[in-house]
Amino acid sequence: MRFSSLLKKELRECLPWMLLAAIVFIAVTSVLLRIETYNENNDYRYSRFSPGTVISNSHYNLTNYPTMNEIGPWLFVLSVGLGLVLGIRQFWIPNFTRTWPFLIHRSVSRITILAAKLTATSMAFVISIVPIWIGIYWYVTRPEVFTVPPPLRFFIEGWIFIILGFVTYLGTALSGLSTAKWYTTKIFGLAFAAVVMLTTFSQWSLVWIFTVIAVSTAILLSQIFQTFLRREF
């Protein structure tokens, strides 16, 4: 069984969850953006400002988009949910169905099997969520949509949420591969992913955020490869 065959198999198993995440994301964001652009076009945002008056504090009232701020949590939940589901599907279900030996003992190396799973999940995120997020940001930055378009940080934070979904997948995979008991270290992968999220949300600097994510991803990947290559199935 070649890498391409394994990749097709993994993508076929990921497809229902990819479609579900994409459909939910498109449906929710369409409604939220419809509401926001309707309020913008009807001047509801600026109706409380009289001509010639000074806007107190800062330009916050002009650049704050209450409805659009709800897209971020949806993106985060869907990314984490997709990572959690795919991690369970690829690394937990084979434990329950006892199908690991059927896959491991085929004429293909373990690295190829693991690479196919990781590649399929990466493609699942890229295909189902990334294009929608790029399309949303392109739409909201068009001149005719908002008087003051959202800043670039809004777009970058969305990418952070997507990457955290992949970190969740890695944590779920590591816990699924562990042969330890639940009350010992089996939960380490999921707990580590949760700590990464908390650390990320506590930071404001994008440099520190991406540093934390890069280091944690490297740690999880190294542990996954080491566990998968050494485990007796």
C-alpha positions as CSV (number, residue, x, y, z in Angstrom):
1,M,0.0,0.0,0.0
2,R,1.6,3.2,-1.2
3,F,1.5,6.6,0.5
4,S,-1.0,7.9,-2.1
5,S,-3.4,5.0,-1.3
6,L,-3.2,5.6,2.4
7,L,-3.7,9.3,1.9
8,K,-6.8,8.7,-0.1
9,K,-8.1,6.4,2.5
10,E,-7.6,8.9,5.3
11,L,-9.1,11.8,3.3
12,R,-12.2,9.6,2.5
13,E,-12.6,9.1,6.3
14,C,-12.1,12.8,7.0
15,L,-14.5,14.0,4.3
16,P,-17.8,13.9,6.3
17,W,-16.3,16.0,9.1
18,M,-14.6,18.4,6.6
19,L,-18.0,19.0,4.9
20,L,-19.8,19.4,8.2
21,A,-17.2,22.0,9.5
22,A,-17.3,23.9,6.2
23,I,-21.1,23.9,6.0
24,V,-21.6,25.1,9.6
25,F,-18.9,27.8,9.2
26,I,-20.4,29.1,6.0
27,A,-23.9,29.1,7.4
28,V,-23.0,30.9,10.6
29,T,-20.7,33.5,9.1
30,S,-23.2,34.3,6.4
31,V,-25.9,35.1,8.9
32,L,-23.5,37.1,11.1
33,L,-22.1,39.1,8.2
34,R,-25.6,39.7,6.8
35,I,-26.6,41.3,10.1
36,E,-23.4,43.4,10.4
37,T,-23.5,44.7,6.9
38,Y,-27.2,45.5,7.2
39,N,-26.6,47.6,10.3
40,E,-23.6,49.2,8.6
41,N,-25.6,50.1,5.4
42,N,-28.5,51.5,7.4
43,D,-26.2,53.7,9.6
44,Y,-27.3,52.0,12.8
45,R,-23.7,52.1,14.1
46,Y,-23.4,55.9,13.7
47,S,-26.9,57.0,14.5
48,R,-25.9,58.0,18.0
49,F,-23.2,60.4,16.7
50,S,-24.2,64.0,15.9
51,P,-22.3,65.8,13.1
52,G,-19.4,67.9,14.4
53,T,-19.2,66.1,17.8
54,V,-16.0,64.7,19.1
55,I,-16.0,60.9,19.6
56,S,-14.8,60.3,23.2
57,N,-11.9,58.0,24.2
58,S,-10.8,56.7,20.8
59,H,-11.9,55.5,17.5
60,Y,-13.1,52.3,19.2
61,N,-16.8,53.0,18.5
62,L,-16.0,53.3,14.8
63,T,-13.9,50.2,14.5
64,N,-15.7,47.8,16.9
65,Y,-17.8,45.3,15.1
66,P,-19.9,43.5,17.7
67,T,-21.4,40.9,15.3
68,M,-18.1,40.2,13.5
69,N,-16.5,39.6,16.9
70,E,-18.7,36.5,17.2
71,I,-17.0,34.9,14.1
72,G,-13.8,34.4,16.1
73,P,-15.3,32.1,18.7
74,W,-17.1,30.1,16.0
75,L,-13.9,29.7,14.1
76,F,-12.1,28.6,17.3
77,V,-14.8,26.1,18.2
78,L,-15.0,24.6,14.8
79,S,-11.2,24.3,14.4
80,V,-10.9,22.7,17.8
81,G,-13.9,20.5,17.2
82,L,-12.5,19.3,13.8
83,G,-9.1,18.6,15.4
84,L,-10.7,16.7,18.2
85,V,-12.9,14.6,15.9
86,L,-10.2,13.8,13.4
87,G,-7.8,12.8,16.2
88,I,-10.4,10.5,17.7
89,R,-11.3,9.1,14.3
90,Q,-7.6,8.3,13.3
91,F,-6.1,7.3,16.6
92,W,-8.9,6.3,19.1
93,I,-11.3,4.4,16.9
94,P,-8.6,1.9,15.8
95,N,-8.1,1.1,19.5
96,F,-11.8,0.4,20.0
97,T,-12.2,-1.6,16.8
98,R,-8.8,-3.3,17.2
99,T,-7.9,-2.6,13.6
100,W,-4.3,-1.3,14.3
101,P,-2.7,-4.7,13.5
102,F,-4.5,-4.8,10.1
103,L,-2.9,-1.5,9.1
104,I,0.5,-1.8,10.8
105,H,1.3,-5.2,9.4
106,R,0.8,-4.2,5.8
107,S,3.8,-3.8,3.5
108,V,4.4,-0.1,4.4
109,S,6.5,1.6,7.0
110,R,5.0,3.1,10.2
111,I,6.4,6.5,9.2
112,T,4.4,6.3,5.9
113,I,1.2,5.5,7.8
114,L,1.7,8.3,10.3
115,A,2.7,10.8,7.5
116,A,-0.5,9.9,5.6
117,K,-2.7,10.6,8.7
118,L,-0.9,13.9,9.5
119,T,-1.1,15.0,5.8
120,A,-4.7,14.1,5.5
121,T,-5.6,16.2,8.6
122,S,-3.5,19.1,7.4
123,M,-5.4,19.0,4.1
124,A,-8.7,18.7,5.9
125,F,-8.0,22.0,7.6
126,V,-6.7,23.7,4.5
127,I,-9.7,22.6,2.4
128,S,-12.6,23.0,4.8
129,I,-11.7,26.1,6.9
130,V,-8.8,28.1,5.5
131,P,-10.5,29.1,2.2
132,I,-13.6,30.2,4.0
133,W,-11.6,32.3,6.4
134,I,-9.6,33.9,3.6
135,G,-12.9,34.7,1.8
136,I,-14.4,36.2,4.8
137,Y,-11.5,38.6,5.4
138,W,-11.4,39.5,1.7
139,Y,-15.1,40.3,1.8
140,V,-15.0,42.5,5.0
141,T,-12.0,44.5,3.7
142,R,-13.7,45.6,0.5
143,P,-14.3,49.4,0.6
144,E,-18.0,49.1,0.0
145,V,-18.7,46.8,3.0
146,F,-17.4,48.7,6.0
147,T,-16.5,52.3,6.5
148,V,-13.4,51.2,8.5
149,P,-12.3,47.7,7.6
150,P,-11.1,45.3,10.2
151,P,-7.3,45.4,10.8
152,L,-4.8,42.7,9.6
153,R,-4.6,41.4,13.2
154,F,-8.2,40.2,12.9
155,F,-7.0,38.0,10.0
156,I,-3.9,36.7,11.8
157,E,-5.9,35.9,15.0
158,G,-8.2,33.7,12.8
159,W,-5.1,31.8,11.6
160,I,-4.1,31.3,15.2
161,F,-7.5,29.7,16.0
162,I,-7.1,27.4,13.0
163,I,-3.6,26.3,14.1
164,L,-4.8,25.7,17.6
165,G,-7.3,23.3,16.1
166,F,-4.4,21.4,14.6
167,V,-2.6,21.5,18.0
168,T,-5.8,19.9,19.5
169,Y,-5.6,17.2,16.9
170,L,-2.0,16.5,17.8
171,G,-2.8,16.3,21.5
172,T,-5.7,14.0,20.8
173,A,-3.6,11.8,18.7
174,L,-0.9,11.5,21.4
175,S,-3.4,10.6,24.1
176,G,-4.9,8.0,21.7
177,L,-1.6,6.4,21.0
178,S,-0.5,6.3,24.7
179,T,-0.9,2.9,26.4
180,A,-0.8,4.4,29.9
181,K,-3.9,4.5,32.2
182,W,-6.2,7.5,32.3
183,Y,-5.2,8.2,35.8
184,T,-1.5,8.4,34.9
185,T,-0.1,10.0,31.8
186,K,-2.5,9.1,29.0
187,I,-4.2,12.4,29.3
188,F,-0.9,14.3,28.8
189,G,-1.5,15.0,25.1
190,L,-5.0,16.6,25.6
191,A,-3.8,18.4,28.8
192,F,-0.8,19.8,27.0
193,A,-3.0,21.1,24.2
194,A,-5.2,22.8,26.7
195,V,-2.2,24.5,28.4
196,V,-1.1,25.7,25.0
197,M,-4.5,27.3,24.4
198,L,-4.5,29.0,27.8
199,T,-0.9,30.3,27.3
200,T,-1.9,31.6,23.8
201,F,-4.9,33.5,25.1
202,S,-2.9,35.0,27.9
203,Q,-0.4,36.6,25.4
204,W,-0.9,39.7,23.4
205,S,2.3,39.7,21.4
206,L,1.9,37.8,18.1
207,V,5.6,36.8,18.2
208,W,5.2,35.1,21.5
209,I,2.0,33.4,20.4
210,F,3.6,31.9,17.3
211,T,6.7,30.9,19.3
212,V,4.6,29.1,21.9
213,I,2.6,27.3,19.1
214,A,5.7,26.4,17.1
215,V,7.5,24.9,20.2
216,S,4.4,23.0,21.4
217,T,3.8,21.6,17.9
218,A,7.3,20.4,17.7
219,I,7.0,18.7,21.1
220,L,3.8,17.0,20.3
221,L,5.0,15.8,16.9
222,S,8.2,14.4,18.3
223,Q,6.2,12.5,21.0
224,I,3.7,11.2,18.5
225,F,6.4,9.8,16.2
226,Q,8.3,8.3,19.1
227,T,5.2,6.7,20.5
228,F,3.9,5.4,17.2
229,L,7.2,3.9,16.1
230,R,7.9,2.1,19.4
231,R,4.4,1.0,20.4
232,E,3.5,-2.7,20.3
233,F,0.1,-2.9,18.6
